[in-house]
Amino acid sequence: MQIKWFGQSSFLLTSEAGVRILIDPFDRMLGYKMPKPIETEIVAVTHNHGDHNKIQVATGDYLLVNEVKEYHRNGVSIKGFKTYHDKVNGKKRGENIVFRFTVDGLTICHCGDLGHLLTEEQVKDIGNVDILMIPVGGRMTLNGEDSAKVMQQLKPTVTIPMHYRTKALSLLGMLLFDKVDKFIEATGQRSTEVRILDINTAILSQYSGIVTMQYQ
């Protein structure tokens, strides 16, 4: 499987069979600009905010994944879990869906804009996680310290931080998000940087720890 990061919470997963999964697409977001159009078989939207739901950048007869239920297409299985964008049951920023994707024998958990620690029941429902994609920038989502706690709850082999401050962001972005450093420090794990992540079950352990990605 190949993983590309477009910035913020948007990823493109491509299975060994060529099935493409676009997660949380945006058009323009501060200093980020999505490459478009993107032909894809599946589009997943974790919540209905403008930097996560611009499905018009996608083309093709794709399956839209945006509800708390199970989906199946072309050998990919997906399940959504209801969570919140804040620590007060959605009263500030609404609901959020954590999606679990099963692709090429790997389980990928994308947390969207998760804003709280998980309950024991949620941890049990999500189950085993090989690759965790988690927001770490704080203010609007989990901060680095709380993200590290969620990582401890789910115990993934590989964690990919997202939704944090990068050089692409404007001044507003600098004010909205923390850098990734605080999260890495809180985890105490080794960090590896890649541009594109090519990964499968045989080499998963080689990337054990934190993988930071360069945005496309």
Residue frames as a rotation matrix with the C-alpha (Angstrom) as fourth column:
MET 1
0.578 0.816 0.000 0.00
0.816 -0.578 0.000 0.00
0.000 0.000 -1.000 0.00
GLN 2
-0.549 -0.716 0.431 1.13
0.705 -0.674 -0.222 3.51
0.449 0.181 0.875 -0.76
ILE 3
0.420 0.641 -0.642 0.26
0.874 -0.477 0.096 6.49
-0.245 -0.601 -0.761 1.45
LYS 4
-0.507 -0.478 0.717 0.50
0.608 -0.788 -0.096 10.15
0.611 0.387 0.690 0.39
TRP 5
-0.045 0.445 -0.894 -0.25
0.868 -0.426 -0.256 13.15
-0.495 -0.788 -0.367 2.61
PHE 6
0.011 0.142 0.990 -1.70
0.781 -0.619 0.080 16.33
0.624 0.772 -0.118 1.13
GLY 7
-0.854 -0.272 0.443 -1.53
-0.061 -0.794 -0.605 18.31
0.516 -0.544 0.662 4.36
GLN 8
-0.229 0.758 0.611 -4.00
-0.947 -0.320 0.042 18.85
0.227 -0.569 0.790 7.20
SER 9
-0.155 0.205 0.966 -5.91
-0.548 0.796 -0.257 15.52
-0.822 -0.569 -0.011 7.54
SER 10
0.724 0.533 -0.439 -6.01
-0.618 0.218 -0.755 14.54
-0.307 0.818 0.487 3.88
PHE 11
-0.392 -0.805 0.446 -4.39
-0.451 0.590 0.670 11.33
-0.802 0.062 -0.594 2.66
LEU 12
0.438 0.433 -0.788 -4.52
-0.885 0.363 -0.293 9.18
0.159 0.825 0.542 -0.44
LEU 13
-0.151 -0.406 0.901 -4.18
-0.482 0.826 0.291 5.45
-0.863 -0.391 -0.320 0.19
THR 14
0.260 0.189 -0.947 -3.56
-0.945 0.250 -0.209 3.22
0.197 0.950 0.244 -2.82
SER 15
0.577 0.030 0.816 -3.84
-0.418 0.869 0.264 -0.53
-0.701 -0.494 0.514 -2.38
GLU 16
-0.498 -0.805 0.323 -1.66
-0.179 0.460 0.870 -3.09
-0.848 0.376 -0.373 -4.13
ALA 17
-0.243 0.514 0.823 -4.58
0.851 0.520 -0.074 -3.70
-0.465 0.682 -0.564 -6.50
GLY 18
-0.830 -0.190 0.524 -4.77
0.467 -0.750 0.469 0.01
0.304 0.634 0.711 -7.33
VAL 19
0.291 0.954 -0.072 -7.83
0.813 -0.207 0.545 0.91
0.505 -0.217 -0.835 -5.25
ARG 20
-0.690 -0.553 0.466 -7.55
0.315 -0.810 -0.494 4.56
0.651 -0.194 0.734 -4.24
ILE 21
0.297 0.719 -0.628 -9.00
0.925 -0.052 0.377 5.94
0.239 -0.693 -0.680 -1.01
LEU 22
-0.457 -0.370 0.809 -9.08
0.234 -0.927 -0.292 9.73
0.858 0.056 0.511 -0.58
ILE 23
0.028 0.413 -0.910 -9.57
0.985 0.142 0.095 10.87
0.169 -0.900 -0.403 3.02
ASP 24
0.375 0.248 -0.893 -10.76
0.641 -0.765 0.056 14.33
-0.670 -0.594 -0.446 4.16
PRO 25
-0.236 -0.471 0.850 -10.25
0.953 -0.285 0.106 16.23
0.192 0.835 0.516 0.89
PHE 26
0.210 0.264 -0.941 -9.97
0.347 -0.920 -0.181 20.01
-0.914 -0.289 -0.285 0.84
ASP 27
0.815 -0.013 0.580 -9.51
0.558 -0.257 -0.789 22.41
0.160 0.966 -0.202 -2.06
ARG 28
-0.130 -0.835 0.535 -7.35
0.108 -0.548 -0.830 25.19
0.986 -0.051 0.161 -0.65
MET 29
0.824 0.345 -0.449 -6.61
0.460 0.056 0.886 25.38
0.331 -0.937 -0.113 3.06
LEU 30
0.708 -0.597 -0.377 -4.35
-0.081 -0.599 0.797 28.17
-0.701 -0.534 -0.472 4.30
GLY 31
-0.010 -0.807 -0.590 -1.05
-0.841 -0.313 0.442 27.39
-0.541 0.501 -0.676 2.54
TYR 32
-0.585 -0.169 0.794 -2.08
0.097 0.957 0.275 23.95
-0.806 0.237 -0.543 1.23
LYS 33
-0.041 0.589 -0.807 -3.49
-0.947 -0.281 -0.157 23.30
-0.320 0.758 0.569 -2.21
MET 34
0.208 0.188 0.960 -4.91
-0.089 0.981 -0.173 19.94
-0.974 -0.049 0.221 -3.23
PRO 35
-0.892 -0.358 -0.275 -3.78
-0.335 0.118 0.935 18.45
-0.302 0.926 -0.225 -6.54
LYS 36
-0.069 0.943 0.327 -6.95
0.060 0.331 -0.942 18.00
-0.996 -0.045 -0.079 -8.54
PRO 37
0.486 0.846 0.219 -8.85
-0.826 0.363 0.430 16.37
0.284 -0.390 0.876 -9.96
ILE 38
-0.647 -0.626 0.435 -8.09
-0.736 0.661 -0.143 13.16
-0.198 -0.413 -0.889 -8.07
GLU 39
0.079 0.650 -0.756 -9.54
-0.672 0.595 0.441 10.00
0.736 0.473 0.484 -9.57
THR 40
-0.793 -0.327 0.514 -10.50
-0.609 0.404 -0.682 7.66
0.015 -0.854 -0.520 -6.76
GLU 41
-0.524 0.599 -0.605 -12.68
0.141 0.762 0.632 4.68
0.840 0.246 -0.484 -5.88
ILE 42
0.254 0.548 -0.797 -13.48
0.908 0.148 0.391 5.72
0.333 -0.823 -0.460 -2.29
VAL 43
-0.388 -0.316 0.866 -13.81
-0.039 -0.933 -0.358 9.14
0.921 -0.173 0.350 -0.62
ALA 44
0.037 0.341 -0.939 -14.02
0.923 0.349 0.163 9.28
0.384 -0.873 -0.301 3.18
VAL 45
-0.207 0.000 0.978 -15.14
-0.129 -0.991 -0.028 12.40
0.970 -0.132 0.206 5.08
THR 46
-0.647 -0.153 -0.747 -14.74
0.625 0.454 -0.634 12.41
0.437 -0.878 -0.198 8.85
HIS 47
-0.125 0.663 -0.739 -16.85
0.740 -0.434 -0.514 15.52
-0.661 -0.611 -0.436 9.49
ASN 48
0.364 0.467 0.806 -18.55
0.920 -0.313 -0.234 18.32
0.143 0.827 -0.544 7.64
HIS 49
0.483 -0.316 -0.817 -16.00
0.145 -0.891 0.430 21.14
-0.864 -0.326 -0.384 7.94
GLY 50
0.921 0.080 -0.381 -14.61
-0.316 -0.418 -0.852 22.96
-0.227 0.905 -0.360 4.92
ASP 51
0.032 -0.975 -0.220 -11.05
-0.999 -0.027 -0.026 21.69
0.019 0.221 -0.975 5.30
HIS 52
-0.673 -0.243 0.699 -12.25
-0.384 0.922 -0.048 18.06
-0.632 -0.301 -0.714 5.30
ASN 53
-0.091 0.832 0.548 -15.31
0.291 0.548 -0.784 17.75
-0.952 0.088 -0.292 3.02
LYS 54
0.050 0.092 -0.995 -14.48
-0.756 -0.647 -0.098 19.15
-0.652 0.757 0.037 -0.43
ILE 55
0.018 0.014 1.000 -15.49
0.216 0.976 -0.017 16.02
-0.976 0.217 0.014 -2.32
GLN 56
0.907 0.378 -0.184 -15.70
-0.067 -0.301 -0.951 17.97
-0.415 0.875 -0.248 -5.59
VAL 57
0.125 -0.926 -0.355 -11.93
-0.935 -0.230 0.270 17.57
-0.332 0.298 -0.895 -6.00
ALA 58
-0.534 -0.276 0.799 -12.54
-0.174 0.961 0.216 13.82
-0.828 -0.024 -0.561 -6.52
THR 59
-0.079 0.499 -0.863 -13.60
-0.997 -0.046 0.065 12.24
-0.008 0.865 0.501 -9.80
GLY 60
-0.841 -0.170 -0.513 -14.83
-0.280 0.949 0.144 8.80
0.463 0.265 -0.846 -10.78
ASP 61
0.247 0.945 -0.215 -17.68
-0.336 0.291 0.896 6.58
0.909 -0.149 0.390 -9.68
TYR 62
-0.719 -0.695 -0.021 -16.51
-0.172 0.207 -0.963 6.63
0.673 -0.689 -0.269 -6.08
LEU 63
0.173 0.676 -0.716 -18.10
0.715 0.414 0.563 5.34
0.677 -0.610 -0.411 -2.90
LEU 64
-0.127 -0.151 0.980 -18.75
-0.411 -0.892 -0.190 8.18
0.903 -0.427 0.051 -0.43
VAL 65
-0.044 -0.016 -0.999 -17.94
0.758 0.651 -0.044 7.13
0.651 -0.759 -0.016 3.14
ASN 66
-0.658 -0.166 0.734 -19.31
-0.163 -0.921 -0.355 9.64
0.735 -0.353 0.579 5.66
GLU 67
0.397 0.839 0.371 -21.47
-0.676 -0.006 0.737 7.78
0.621 -0.544 0.565 8.16
VAL 68
-0.408 -0.460 0.789 -21.03
-0.887 0.404 -0.223 5.67
-0.216 -0.791 -0.573 11.28
LYS 69
0.741 0.587 0.326 -21.49
-0.469 0.800 -0.374 2.29
-0.480 0.125 0.868 9.62
GLU 70
-0.104 -0.781 0.616 -19.65
0.115 0.606 0.787 -0.39
-0.988 0.153 0.027 7.63
TYR 71
0.630 0.189 -0.753 -18.64
-0.688 -0.313 -0.655 -0.10
-0.359 0.931 -0.067 3.99
HIS 72
0.033 -0.635 0.772 -17.05
0.215 0.759 0.615 -2.54
-0.976 0.146 0.161 1.55
ARG 73
0.910 0.224 -0.348 -15.66
-0.300 -0.222 -0.928 -1.98
-0.285 0.949 -0.135 -1.93
ASN 74
0.682 -0.635 -0.363 -13.00
-0.360 0.141 -0.922 -3.63
0.637 0.759 -0.133 -4.09
GLY 75
0.251 -0.584 -0.772 -11.48
0.575 0.732 -0.366 -5.61
0.779 -0.352 0.519 -1.23
VAL 76
-0.788 -0.460 0.408 -11.40
-0.004 -0.659 -0.752 -2.63
0.615 -0.595 0.518 1.15
SER 77
0.128 0.811 -0.570 -13.41
0.814 0.243 0.528 -2.75
0.567 -0.532 -0.629 4.39
ILE 78
-0.719 -0.288 0.632 -14.26
-0.016 -0.903 -0.430 0.40
0.695 -0.319 0.645 6.35
LYS 79
0.125 0.777 -0.618 -16.03
0.881 0.199 0.429 1.00
0.456 -0.598 -0.659 9.64
GLY 80
-0.281 -0.144 0.949 -16.91
-0.059 -0.984 -0.167 4.34
0.958 -0.103 0.268 11.24
PHE 81
-0.192 0.150 -0.970 -17.01
0.944 0.298 -0.141 5.11
0.268 -0.943 -0.199 14.96
LYS 82
0.584 0.530 0.615 -18.83
0.353 -0.848 0.395 8.09
0.731 -0.014 -0.683 16.44
THR 83
-0.244 -0.644 -0.725 -16.60
0.968 -0.210 -0.140 10.53
-0.062 -0.736 0.675 18.33
TYR 84
0.807 0.543 -0.232 -16.49
0.549 -0.835 -0.044 14.29
-0.217 -0.092 -0.972 18.90
HIS 85
0.338 -0.624 0.704 -14.51
0.529 -0.493 -0.691 17.29
0.778 0.607 0.164 17.70
ASP 86
-0.078 -0.299 0.951 -14.11
-0.596 -0.751 -0.285 18.56
0.799 -0.589 -0.119 21.27
LYS 87
-0.883 -0.330 -0.334 -14.10
0.075 0.605 -0.793 17.44
0.464 -0.725 -0.509 24.90
VAL 88
-0.732 0.675 0.095 -17.74
-0.391 -0.301 -0.870 18.38
-0.559 -0.674 0.484 25.56
ASN 89
-0.365 0.581 0.727 -19.61
0.500 0.781 -0.373 15.81
-0.785 0.227 -0.576 23.44
GLY 90
-0.451 0.079 0.889 -19.69
0.886 -0.082 0.457 17.99
0.110 0.993 -0.033 20.35
LYS 91
0.474 0.726 -0.498 -21.23
0.786 -0.604 -0.133 21.08
-0.397 -0.328 -0.857 21.96
LYS 92
0.115 -0.522 -0.845 -18.42
-0.096 -0.852 0.514 23.30
-0.989 0.022 -0.148 20.64
ARG 93
-0.455 -0.500 -0.737 -17.42
-0.758 -0.217 0.615 21.81
-0.467 0.839 -0.280 17.28
GLY 94
0.398 0.762 -0.512 -19.80
-0.916 0.364 -0.169 18.94
0.057 0.536 0.842 16.57
GLU 95
0.754 -0.013 0.657 -19.36
-0.158 0.967 0.200 15.25
-0.638 -0.255 0.727 15.89
ASN 96
-0.045 -0.831 -0.554 -16.43
-0.994 -0.019 0.108 13.47
-0.100 0.556 -0.825 14.28
ILE 97
0.948 0.318 0.007 -16.03
-0.314 0.939 -0.143 10.00
-0.052 0.133 0.990 12.78
VAL 98
-0.162 -0.956 0.245 -12.99
-0.771 0.277 0.574 7.83
-0.616 -0.096 -0.782 13.39
PHE 99
0.735 0.410 -0.540 -12.63
-0.672 0.542 -0.504 5.46
0.086 0.734 0.674 10.43
ARG 100
-0.045 -0.701 0.711 -10.93
-0.419 0.659 0.624 2.07
-0.907 -0.270 -0.324 10.47
PHE 101
0.526 0.110 -0.843 -9.78
-0.849 0.124 -0.514 0.90
0.048 0.986 0.159 7.04
THR 102
0.262 -0.471 0.842 -8.67
-0.084 0.858 0.506 -2.65
-0.961 -0.204 0.186 6.27
VAL 103
0.820 -0.106 -0.562 -6.43
-0.571 -0.210 -0.794 -2.61
-0.034 0.972 -0.232 3.20
ASP 104
0.303 -0.752 -0.585 -3.94
-0.429 0.441 -0.789 -5.26
0.851 0.490 -0.189 2.05
GLY 105
0.294 -0.129 -0.947 -4.08
0.615 0.784 0.084 -6.98
0.732 -0.607 0.309 5.43
LEU 106
-0.814 -0.571 -0.111 -3.26
0.480 -0.551 -0.682 -3.74
0.328 -0.609 0.723 7.28
THR 107
0.319 0.898 -0.304 -5.59
0.935 -0.246 0.254 -1.86
0.153 -0.366 -0.918 9.63
ILE 108
-0.743 -0.502 0.444 -5.40
0.475 -0.862 -0.180 1.91
0.472 0.077 0.878 9.29
CYS 109
0.159 0.776 -0.610 -7.20
0.978 -0.208 -0.010 4.11
-0.134 -0.595 -0.792 11.81
HIS 110
-0.626 -0.263 0.734 -7.83
0.449 -0.891 0.064 7.72
0.637 0.370 0.676 10.74
CYS 111
-0.488 0.356 -0.797 -9.02
0.842 -0.048 -0.537 9.88
-0.230 -0.933 -0.276 13.64
GLY 112
0.294 0.601 0.743 -10.30
0.732 -0.642 0.230 12.89
0.615 0.476 -0.629 11.71
ASP 113
-0.264 -0.327 0.908 -10.50
-0.262 -0.881 -0.393 15.90
0.928 -0.342 0.147 14.04
LEU 114
0.277 0.326 -0.904 -10.74
0.677 0.601 0.424 13.89
0.682 -0.730 -0.055 17.23
GLY 115
0.037 -0.206 0.978 -10.92
-0.321 -0.929 -0.183 16.20
0.946 -0.307 -0.101 20.23
HIS 116
0.447 0.207 0.870 -10.93
-0.893 0.055 0.446 13.86
0.044 -0.977 0.210 23.23
LEU 117
-0.736 -0.624 0.261 -9.42
-0.655 0.755 -0.040 10.73
-0.172 -0.200 -0.965 24.69
LEU 118
-0.312 0.612 -0.727 -11.19
-0.446 0.582 0.680 7.49
0.839 0.536 0.091 23.77
THR 119
0.334 0.482 0.810 -13.41
-0.938 0.259 0.232 5.54
-0.099 -0.837 0.538 26.14
GLU 120
-0.533 -0.497 0.684 -12.59
-0.488 0.842 0.231 1.93
-0.691 -0.211 -0.692 26.97
GLU 121
0.285 0.741 0.608 -15.53
0.225 0.565 -0.794 0.86
-0.932 0.363 -0.006 24.83
GLN 122
0.857 -0.002 -0.515 -14.29
-0.455 -0.471 -0.755 2.87
-0.242 0.882 -0.405 21.84
VAL 123
-0.167 -0.985 -0.047 -10.81
-0.956 0.150 0.252 1.39
-0.242 0.087 -0.966 22.18
LYS 124
-0.429 0.075 0.900 -12.31
-0.102 0.986 -0.131 -2.10
-0.897 -0.148 -0.415 22.26
ASP 125
0.626 0.761 0.172 -14.58
0.136 0.111 -0.985 -1.42
-0.768 0.639 -0.033 19.27
ILE 126
0.617 -0.463 -0.636 -11.76
-0.778 -0.480 -0.405 0.00
-0.118 0.745 -0.657 17.14
GLY 127
0.952 -0.179 0.249 -9.58
0.154 0.981 0.118 -2.98
-0.266 -0.074 0.961 18.00
ASN 128
0.159 -0.973 0.169 -6.13
0.692 0.232 0.684 -3.72
-0.704 0.008 0.710 16.63
VAL 129
0.958 0.072 -0.278 -4.47
-0.114 -0.793 -0.599 -0.84
-0.263 0.605 -0.751 14.77
ASP 130
0.366 -0.865 0.344 -1.40
0.919 0.394 0.012 -1.18
-0.146 0.312 0.939 12.56
ILE 131
-0.688 -0.541 0.484 -1.22
0.641 -0.765 0.058 2.42
0.339 0.350 0.873 11.36
LEU 132
0.200 0.719 -0.666 -2.72
0.896 -0.409 -0.172 5.35
-0.396 -0.563 -0.726 13.28
MET 133
-0.491 -0.234 0.839 -3.34
0.586 -0.801 0.120 8.76
0.644 0.551 0.531 11.68
ILE 134
0.234 0.531 -0.814 -3.96
0.972 -0.136 0.191 11.26
-0.010 -0.836 -0.548 14.47
PRO 135
0.524 -0.023 0.851 -4.29
0.207 -0.966 -0.154 15.06
0.826 0.257 -0.501 14.81
VAL 136
0.125 -0.595 -0.794 -1.66
0.980 0.198 0.006 16.58
0.153 -0.779 0.608 17.07
GLY 137
-0.445 -0.442 0.779 -1.82
0.531 -0.831 -0.168 20.35
0.721 0.339 0.604 16.50
GLY 138
-0.641 0.191 -0.743 -4.09
0.714 -0.206 -0.669 21.22
-0.281 -0.960 -0.004 19.41
ARG 139
-0.864 0.360 -0.352 -6.58
-0.310 -0.932 -0.189 24.09
-0.396 -0.054 0.917 19.81
MET 140
-0.118 0.852 -0.510 -9.11
-0.984 -0.031 0.176 22.65
0.134 0.523 0.842 17.33
THR 141
0.547 0.198 -0.814 -8.22
-0.249 0.966 0.067 19.01
0.799 0.166 0.577 18.02
LEU 142
0.868 -0.368 -0.334 -6.13
0.490 0.517 0.702 16.88
-0.085 -0.773 0.628 20.36
ASN 143
0.655 -0.756 -0.004 -2.81
-0.754 -0.653 -0.073 18.45
0.052 0.050 -0.997 21.33
GLY 144
-0.031 -0.787 -0.616 0.48
-0.630 0.493 -0.600 16.60
0.776 0.370 -0.511 21.32
GLU 145
-0.781 -0.290 0.554 0.19
-0.625 0.371 -0.687 15.34
-0.006 -0.882 -0.471 24.89
ASP 146
0.034 0.885 0.465 -3.37
-0.653 0.372 -0.660 14.04
-0.757 -0.281 0.590 24.50
SER 147
0.590 0.108 -0.800 -2.59
-0.768 0.380 -0.515 12.54
0.249 0.919 0.307 21.10
ALA 148
-0.501 -0.833 -0.234 0.24
-0.636 0.538 -0.553 10.59
0.587 -0.128 -0.800 22.73
LYS 149
-0.605 0.359 0.711 -2.29
-0.585 0.406 -0.702 9.26
-0.541 -0.840 -0.036 25.26
VAL 150
0.550 0.816 -0.180 -4.65
-0.699 0.331 -0.634 8.12
-0.458 0.474 0.752 22.49
MET 151
0.178 -0.596 -0.783 -1.70
-0.752 0.431 -0.499 6.44
0.635 0.677 -0.371 20.83
GLN 152
-0.820 -0.461 0.338 -1.06
-0.562 0.541 -0.626 4.58
0.106 -0.703 -0.703 24.08
GLN 153
-0.087 0.883 0.462 -4.72
-0.665 0.294 -0.687 3.57
-0.742 -0.367 0.562 24.14
LEU 154
0.784 0.504 -0.363 -4.72
-0.578 0.380 -0.722 2.10
-0.226 0.776 0.589 20.62
LYS 155
0.187 -0.818 0.544 -1.12
-0.246 0.497 0.832 0.78
-0.951 -0.289 -0.108 20.60
PRO 156
0.973 0.128 -0.194 -0.45
-0.212 0.148 -0.966 1.06
-0.095 0.981 0.171 16.84
THR 157
0.398 -0.883 0.249 2.80
0.843 0.459 0.279 -0.13
-0.361 0.099 0.927 15.30
VAL 158
-0.671 -0.554 0.492 3.11
0.720 -0.645 0.255 3.05
0.176 0.526 0.832 13.21
THR 159
0.279 0.741 -0.610 1.69
0.740 -0.571 -0.356 6.49
-0.612 -0.352 -0.708 14.00
ILE 160
-0.484 -0.328 0.811 1.39
0.797 -0.549 0.253 9.25
0.363 0.768 0.527 11.40
PRO 161
-0.342 0.352 -0.871 0.71
0.560 -0.668 -0.489 12.68
-0.754 -0.656 0.032 12.94
MET 162
-0.399 0.298 0.867 -1.49
0.796 -0.356 0.489 15.15
0.455 0.885 -0.095 11.02
HIS 163
0.575 0.744 0.340 -3.32
0.511 -0.651 0.561 18.47
0.639 -0.148 -0.755 11.44
TYR 164
0.436 -0.514 -0.739 -0.33
0.703 -0.318 0.636 20.41
-0.562 -0.797 0.223 12.78
ARG 165
0.749 -0.180 -0.638 1.75
-0.316 -0.943 -0.105 23.46
-0.583 0.280 -0.763 11.85
THR 166
0.270 -0.711 0.650 3.99
0.863 0.478 0.165 23.15
-0.428 0.516 0.742 8.79
LYS 167
-0.636 -0.635 -0.438 5.97
0.345 -0.742 0.575 25.63
-0.690 0.215 0.691 6.69
ALA 168
-0.701 0.408 0.585 3.12
0.623 -0.049 0.781 25.73
0.347 0.912 -0.220 4.16
LEU 169
0.180 0.909 -0.377 0.72
0.982 -0.141 0.129 27.42
0.064 -0.393 -0.917 6.55
SER 170
0.090 -0.030 0.996 0.02
0.253 -0.966 -0.052 31.13
0.963 0.256 -0.079 6.62
LEU 171
-0.754 -0.358 0.550 0.27
-0.348 -0.492 -0.798 33.30
0.557 -0.793 0.247 9.72
LEU 172
0.158 0.902 0.401 -3.23
-0.946 0.022 0.322 32.19
0.282 -0.430 0.858 10.72
GLY 173
0.661 0.040 -0.749 -2.10
-0.072 0.997 -0.011 28.58
0.747 0.061 0.662 10.57
MET 174
-0.434 -0.894 -0.112 0.83
0.152 0.050 -0.987 29.40
0.888 -0.445 0.114 12.80
LEU 175
-0.615 0.279 0.737 -1.62
-0.744 -0.516 -0.425 30.72
0.262 -0.810 0.525 15.38
LEU 176
0.385 0.919 -0.083 -4.06
-0.862 0.391 0.322 27.82
0.329 -0.052 0.943 15.06
PHE 177
0.914 0.003 -0.406 -1.74
0.001 1.000 0.010 24.82
0.406 -0.009 0.914 15.33
ASP 178
0.538 -0.785 0.307 1.26
-0.503 -0.007 0.864 23.58
-0.677 -0.619 -0.399 17.29
LYS 179
-0.072 -0.658 -0.749 4.26
-0.954 0.264 -0.141 21.99
0.291 0.705 -0.647 15.60
VAL 180
0.626 0.300 -0.720 4.61
-0.259 0.951 0.171 18.22
0.736 0.080 0.673 15.53
ASP 181
-0.350 -0.936 -0.041 7.61
-0.247 0.135 -0.959 18.33
0.903 -0.326 -0.279 17.89
LYS 182
-0.373 0.259 0.891 5.49
-0.925 -0.173 -0.337 18.43
0.066 -0.950 0.304 21.06
PHE 183
0.730 0.683 -0.032 3.75
-0.684 0.730 -0.008 15.22
0.018 0.028 0.999 20.05
ILE 184
0.450 -0.636 -0.627 6.96
-0.071 0.675 -0.735 13.40
0.890 0.375 0.259 19.18
GLU 185
-0.558 -0.687 0.465 8.49
-0.478 -0.193 -0.857 14.44
0.679 -0.700 -0.221 22.48
ALA 186
-0.036 0.651 0.758 5.41
-0.994 0.055 -0.094 13.28
-0.103 -0.757 0.645 24.41
THR 187
0.836 0.381 -0.395 5.50
-0.461 0.879 -0.126 9.82
0.299 0.288 0.910 22.81
GLY 188
0.286 -0.825 0.487 9.18
-0.688 0.178 0.704 9.19
-0.668 -0.536 -0.517 23.51
GLN 189
0.581 -0.021 0.814 9.32
0.397 0.880 -0.261 7.14
-0.711 0.474 0.520 20.29
ARG 190
-0.576 -0.817 0.032 11.71
0.356 -0.215 0.909 7.34
-0.736 0.535 0.415 17.38
SER 191
0.489 0.722 -0.490 10.66
-0.119 -0.501 -0.857 9.43
-0.864 0.477 -0.159 14.39
THR 192
-0.514 -0.564 0.646 11.20
0.591 0.312 0.744 8.71
-0.621 0.764 0.173 10.70
GLU 193
0.034 0.515 -0.856 10.42
-0.411 -0.774 -0.482 11.19
-0.911 0.368 0.185 7.90
VAL 194
-0.532 -0.133 0.836 9.27
0.635 0.591 0.498 10.06
-0.560 0.796 -0.230 4.45
ARG 195
-0.828 0.302 -0.473 7.82
-0.511 -0.754 0.413 11.75
-0.232 0.583 0.779 1.39
ILE 196
0.190 0.844 -0.501 5.65
-0.840 0.404 0.362 8.80
0.508 0.352 0.786 0.36
LEU 197
-0.334 -0.263 0.905 5.12
-0.792 0.600 -0.118 5.75
-0.512 -0.756 -0.409 2.55
ASP 198
0.101 0.276 -0.956 5.19
-0.696 0.706 0.130 2.41
0.711 0.652 0.263 0.75
ILE 199
-0.577 -0.240 0.781 4.28
-0.804 0.336 -0.490 -0.18
-0.145 -0.911 -0.387 3.34
ASN 200
0.158 0.638 -0.754 2.98
-0.504 0.709 0.494 -3.73
0.849 0.302 0.433 3.70
THR 201
0.929 0.313 0.195 2.63
-0.321 0.423 0.848 -6.36
0.182 -0.850 0.493 6.40
ALA 202
0.651 -0.721 -0.238 6.15
0.668 0.693 -0.272 -7.69
0.360 0.018 0.933 5.80
ILE 203
-0.382 -0.876 0.296 7.91
0.645 -0.482 -0.593 -4.37
0.662 -0.036 0.749 6.45
LEU 204
0.590 0.718 0.369 5.47
0.214 -0.580 0.786 -2.75
0.778 -0.385 -0.496 8.90
SER 205
0.800 -0.267 -0.537 7.82
0.576 0.097 0.811 -3.24
-0.164 -0.959 0.232 11.85
GLN 206
-0.194 -0.926 0.324 10.63
0.968 -0.234 -0.088 -1.41
0.157 0.296 0.942 10.03
TYR 207
-0.390 0.143 0.910 8.64
0.139 -0.967 0.212 1.81
0.910 0.209 0.357 10.44
SER 208
0.222 0.510 -0.831 7.70
0.870 0.281 0.405 1.16
0.440 -0.813 -0.381 14.06
GLY 209
-0.515 -0.324 -0.794 7.21
0.706 -0.686 -0.178 4.43
-0.487 -0.652 0.582 15.96
ILE 210
0.356 0.602 -0.715 6.35
0.110 -0.787 -0.607 7.84
-0.928 0.138 -0.346 14.49
VAL 211
-0.386 -0.409 0.827 6.38
0.892 0.063 0.448 8.49
-0.235 0.910 0.340 10.75
THR 212
0.077 0.363 -0.929 6.18
0.015 -0.932 -0.363 12.15
-0.997 0.014 -0.077 9.73
MET 213
0.090 0.074 0.993 5.23
0.923 0.368 -0.112 12.73
-0.374 0.927 -0.035 6.11
GLN 214
-0.842 -0.320 -0.435 6.10
0.091 -0.878 0.469 15.51
-0.532 0.355 0.768 3.69
TYR 215
0.209 0.972 -0.105 2.97
0.070 -0.122 -0.990 17.02
-0.976 0.199 -0.093 2.15
GLN 216
-0.205 -0.224 0.953 2.55
0.881 0.383 0.280 16.59
-0.427 0.896 0.118 -1.59
